[in-house]
């Protein structure tokens, strides 16, 4: 009985140690602040999970006028880059990108032309999907997972 209880406690201890990582929120003034109850990014175990970024300026303003999807893509990628830099990472350290567009037929090629400027040598895994609508009526959102910079990585 005692042995079984000891083994059970040991197994729980070993299993729980996998989940004792430090979770660190990332906040930078060089990207739009969160619009709700979430962080710009979260760092854990050498990974950075960047929340969906929309084409808003660091001052939390939409792009002026009627911006093209290319202009929106530039702003979104700059926001992601700024958050990654504040997280000890960079665009070259992205391992997965998720892209959301409101009109795949009319936006994908234009978005992809901008995306390709930043990801031509380093090509992270990527998904790009059409959605009915996005927050604040924007046409584009991008979220990424990256790793922290290290001398022996990228």
C-alpha positions as CSV (number, residue, x, y, z in Angstrom):
1,X,0.0,0.0,0.0
2,X,2.7,2.5,1.0
3,X,4.8,1.5,-2.1
4,X,1.8,2.1,-4.4
5,X,1.1,5.5,-2.8
6,X,4.8,6.5,-3.1
7,X,4.9,5.4,-6.7
8,X,1.7,7.4,-7.4
9,X,3.2,10.5,-5.8
10,X,6.4,10.1,-7.7
11,X,4.6,9.8,-11.1
12,X,2.6,12.9,-10.3
13,X,5.7,14.8,-9.4
14,X,7.5,13.7,-12.6
15,X,4.4,14.6,-14.7
16,X,3.9,17.9,-13.1
17,X,7.6,18.9,-13.6
18,X,6.9,19.1,-17.3
19,X,4.4,21.9,-16.7
20,X,6.4,24.0,-14.3
21,X,7.7,26.3,-17.0
22,X,7.7,30.1,-16.6
23,X,5.2,31.9,-18.8
24,X,6.2,35.4,-19.6
25,X,4.0,38.0,-21.3
26,X,5.6,40.3,-23.8
27,X,4.6,43.9,-24.1
28,X,6.2,46.5,-26.5
29,X,5.1,50.0,-27.4
30,X,6.3,49.4,-31.0
31,X,3.2,47.3,-31.9
32,X,-0.5,48.0,-31.2
33,X,-1.5,47.2,-27.6
34,X,-3.9,44.3,-27.0
35,X,-7.5,45.2,-27.7
36,X,-8.9,42.8,-25.1
37,X,-7.8,40.4,-22.4
38,X,-4.7,38.9,-24.1
39,X,-0.9,39.6,-24.4
40,X,0.9,40.7,-27.6
41,X,2.9,37.5,-27.1
42,X,3.8,34.8,-24.5
43,X,7.2,33.3,-24.1
44,X,7.6,29.8,-22.7
45,X,10.3,27.1,-23.0
46,X,12.2,29.1,-25.7
47,X,9.1,29.6,-27.9
48,X,7.3,32.9,-28.5
49,X,3.5,32.7,-29.3
50,X,2.5,36.0,-31.0
51,X,-1.2,36.9,-30.9
52,X,-2.9,37.8,-34.1
53,X,-1.7,41.1,-35.4
54,X,-3.9,43.3,-37.6
55,X,-2.9,46.3,-39.7
56,X,-3.0,48.9,-36.9
57,X,-0.1,51.2,-36.1
58,X,1.8,51.1,-32.7
59,X,-0.4,54.0,-31.7
60,X,-3.4,51.7,-32.1
61,X,-4.8,53.5,-35.2
62,X,-5.9,51.9,-38.4
63,X,-3.9,52.7,-41.5
64,X,-5.1,56.0,-43.1
65,X,-7.3,56.1,-46.2
66,X,-8.3,52.9,-47.9
67,X,-5.0,50.9,-47.6
68,X,-4.2,48.2,-50.1
69,X,-3.7,44.6,-48.9
70,X,0.0,45.1,-49.6
71,X,0.1,48.1,-47.3
72,X,-1.8,46.2,-44.7
73,X,0.5,43.2,-45.0
74,X,3.6,45.5,-44.5
75,X,2.1,46.9,-41.3
76,X,1.1,43.5,-40.0
77,X,4.6,42.0,-40.7
78,X,6.2,45.1,-39.1
79,X,4.0,44.6,-36.0
80,X,5.0,40.9,-35.8
81,X,8.7,41.8,-36.3
82,X,8.6,44.4,-33.5
83,X,7.0,42.0,-31.0
84,X,9.5,39.3,-31.9
85,X,12.4,41.8,-31.4
86,X,11.0,42.6,-28.0
87,X,11.0,38.9,-27.3
88,X,14.6,38.2,-28.2
89,X,13.6,36.7,-31.6
90,X,13.1,37.8,-35.2
91,X,11.2,37.0,-38.4
92,X,14.0,34.5,-39.2
93,X,13.1,32.6,-36.1
94,X,9.4,32.0,-37.0
95,X,8.5,28.3,-37.2
96,X,4.8,28.6,-38.0
97,X,2.7,31.4,-39.4
98,X,-1.1,31.5,-39.6
99,X,-2.7,34.0,-42.0
100,X,-6.3,35.0,-42.1
101,X,-7.8,36.9,-45.1
102,X,-11.3,38.1,-45.6
103,X,-11.2,37.5,-49.4
104,X,-8.9,34.8,-50.6
105,X,-9.7,35.3,-54.3
106,X,-8.8,39.0,-54.3
107,X,-6.2,39.3,-51.5
108,X,-4.1,36.2,-51.6
109,X,-1.7,37.0,-54.5
110,X,-1.1,40.6,-53.2
111,X,-0.6,39.4,-49.7
112,X,1.8,36.7,-50.8
113,X,3.9,39.1,-52.8
114,X,4.6,41.1,-49.6
115,X,5.0,37.9,-47.5
116,X,7.6,36.6,-50.0
117,X,9.8,39.7,-49.5
118,X,10.3,38.7,-45.9
119,X,10.2,34.9,-46.2
120,X,12.2,34.0,-49.3
121,X,15.2,32.2,-47.8
122,X,13.7,31.2,-44.4
123,X,10.3,29.7,-45.1
124,X,8.3,28.9,-42.0
125,X,5.5,26.4,-42.0
126,X,2.3,28.4,-42.9
127,X,-1.4,28.2,-43.1
128,X,-3.5,30.8,-45.0
129,X,-7.2,30.7,-44.7
130,X,-10.2,32.8,-45.7
131,X,-12.5,34.0,-42.9
132,X,-15.9,35.7,-43.0
133,X,-14.7,38.7,-41.0
134,X,-11.9,39.9,-38.6
135,X,-11.9,42.2,-35.6
136,X,-12.4,45.9,-36.2
137,X,-13.4,45.2,-39.8
138,X,-9.8,44.6,-41.0
139,X,-9.0,42.4,-44.0
140,X,-5.9,40.6,-42.6
141,X,-4.6,39.0,-39.4
142,X,-1.3,37.1,-38.8
143,X,-0.2,35.1,-35.8
144,X,3.1,33.3,-35.5
145,X,5.1,30.9,-33.3
146,X,8.8,31.6,-33.1
147,X,11.9,30.5,-31.2
148,X,14.2,32.7,-29.2
149,X,17.5,33.7,-30.6
150,X,20.5,31.6,-29.7
151,X,24.1,31.6,-30.9
152,X,23.7,28.0,-32.1
153,X,20.4,28.4,-33.8
154,X,19.7,30.2,-37.0
